């Protein structure tokens, strides 16, 4: 596991200071997908955005402000998940980063010694995945559209 350094690892990454611009999604592993959908949809009031069928079943709900909550049964997480996101407390969560900053952020994270996985989605969004010190999967997303396909503000 890479250590947190007091200073940037190299002059080439020293000027890269990208603060996340917001939460893109939170994904929870749930024991009973239908019960969890009822709770978050009917009790909490989050509208369903989409459902995944087949090998990677999931339900995605709209949290407002372009944030989505994903609900996955255990068989959808693990090795089937992007960057091997694990279940239990959560599968992964995503922060939006400034549009166009993905490569600079990647270089900075790799400079600290983190292993990064990049996924380019067919909707134009691009993400970097890495593990935090506790093994939680963290996504940093250069998002151009939200879960509804609407452009993200400022792009």
N, C-alpha and C positions, 0 to 999 in steps of 0.2 A: 504494500500500500504506500503510495507516495506521501511524503511528509509535507506539511504546510510550511512554506518558506517565509521568512521575514521580509524578503525582498524578491523582486522578479528574477527569474532564473537567467535571463539574458537581456541585453539591450534591445534586441529585436522585438521583444514582447513587453518591454517596460511601459510603453505608452498605451497599451491596450487595456482600457478600463470600461468594460461593458457591464452595466448593471441590468439585471432582468427588468423587463418592462411590464411584467404581469404574469399571472398564472394562466397557462393554456388549458391544462387538463389535470385531473386527478383520477387515478384508476385504483379501484378497490377489488380485491379478490373476495368473492362472496360464496357461501356454502349453497345457497338456494337462489338462483338468478331470478326466478319469478317473484319470490317473496321480497327480495331486495328491490326489484323494479316497482313493486306495489308500494313499498315504504317510501322510496325516494320520489316516485311519481305521484302517488295519491296522498301520502301523509305529509311529505315535505313540499310537494307541489312543483317538482321539476318536470318540465315537458320532455318527452322522449324525442331525441333527434333522429336516431337510427338504431337498427338492430343488426348485429352480425350473426349469420347463420353458418352451419357447417362445422368445420374443425375448430374454428376460433369464435365460439359464441360469446356475445357481449351485448350489452345495452348501453347506449350513450344518451345522457340527459343534459339539457341546457341549464347551466347555472347562472346565466346572464353574463354581461360584460365579456362576451366571447369565450367564456370558460365552460368546459364540459366535464361531467363526471362519468367515467366509464365503470361499468360493473362487469366483472369477469368471473366465471366459475373456475375452480382450480385447474381444470384441464385446459383452459385457454392460456393460463400463465405458464411459468416454467420455461422449458426449452422452446415452446411454440411462440413465446412472446419475443418482441424485439429486444435485443440486448439481454436476453435471458431474464427479463423482469420476473421477480418472484412474488408469490402471494403471501398471505398472512396479514400483516398490517396494511400493506398496499403493494401494488404491482410496480408502478412508477408514477412520477409526477413531472409536469413540463412547465418550464418558464419560457416566456417569449423573450427574445433578445432583439436588439435593434436590427432592422432589415439591412442586409448586406454585410453584417459583421461576422458571419459564420466562420469564415476561414481564419480571421484574426483571433476569434475566441478559441477555435480549435488549436491554433499554434500556441496560444498562451497555456491552455490546459495540458497539451503535450509537453510543453516546456517544464511544467511542474511534474511530469512523469506519469500522467494519467493515460490509460488506454482508452481511446475514443472510438466509438462506432458511429458512422454517419449513415443516415437513411434519407433518401430523396423521395418524397411522396409525389404521386401523379397529379396532385392538385397545386403543385408549385411550392409547397412547404418543404423545408429542409431541417433536419434535426441531428444533433449530436447527443450521444448517450454515454454516460460514465457512471461509476459507482461512487457513492459517498463513503466516508470512513466506516460507516456501519454496514455497508453492503447494499444500501438502498439505490435503486436505479433512478438516476436523475436525467431528464431530457432538457436540452436547451434548444429552442425552436426558433428559426427564422421563418415566422409564419406570415404568409401573404394573404391567406383566407382563413376564416374561422370555420367551425364545424358546420355552419349552415351554408358555406360557400361564399359568404359576404367578405369583401376586402377588409383587411385589418386597417384601421385608421392610420394615417400618416404615410401610407405607401402609394 
